[in-house]
Amino acid sequence: MTKQAKIYQKDMLEEIKSIPQEYLPNLLQIIRIFRETALLSSLSQNTIDKKQNPYPLRGIPFTYIDPTDPVALVDWEALK
């Protein structure tokens, strides 16, 4: 943990200690919502990063299994 993070943690603990006990459940809920929002922000940033590469599978090797076999024969109503 960095020195700055330790200072933030100490300040937050002091703030929490100064809050009346009846407000602690609300504070806990606020902290949890904040954490969820922060996680969603980081996840959305990852999707933005993925959108910047329109061909994410380019260069990944793949193999065709039976490339000449017909596809979805059972779905063709004309063959019934």
N, C-alpha and C positions, 0 to 999 in steps of 0.2 A: 504494500500500500504506500502510495506516495505521501510526502509530507503534507501537501495541500489536501489530499483526501482525508488524512487524519484530522486536520484542522476542521474540515467540513463535518466530519463525523462527530467530533467533540462539540461543535456548535449546535448540531442537530440534537444531540442528546441533552444539552442544556435547555434548548427550546422545549423539548418534549417534557422534561422535568418540570418546567414552569406552567404547563397546561393543566387545568383542573381535571381531575379523574373522570368526571362525567362526560368530558369531550374526547377522551382517548379512543372510544370505539369509532367516532367520526374521523379522527385523525388516521386511524388504522385503515379505514375504508379509503380515505383520500390517498394514502401512500400506495395501497394496492392498485387503485385506479391509475395512479401516475405510472407505476411500474408496468402495467398492461399497456398503457399508451406509449410508453417509451419502447417497449418491445415491438409493438405494432409499427412504430416509426422505423425501427431498424429493419424489420421485415419488409416494409414497403420500399426502403432504400435498396434492399437486395433485389427486389423485383424491378426497380428502376435500372439498376446495374445490368440485369439480364435483358431488359428491353433495349439497351444500347447495343447489344450484339444480336442482330437479326438472325444469325445462323449459329446457334450455340452447339449444334451437333456436328458442325463442319470439322473434318479431320478425325472423327471417331470411327474406328473400323466397325464394319457390320457384315453379316453374311446372309445371303438369301437361302432359305430352305425351300426346296422344290419350287424354283422360280417359274416353271412352266405349267404347274398345276393350276386348274381353274379355281377361281376364288368365289366363295359363297354360292355354290351350285344349288344348294337347297333353298336359297332365297329367290331364285328365278321362277316366277309363276308361269312363264311361257314354256318352260320345260316340263310342267306337270301335265 
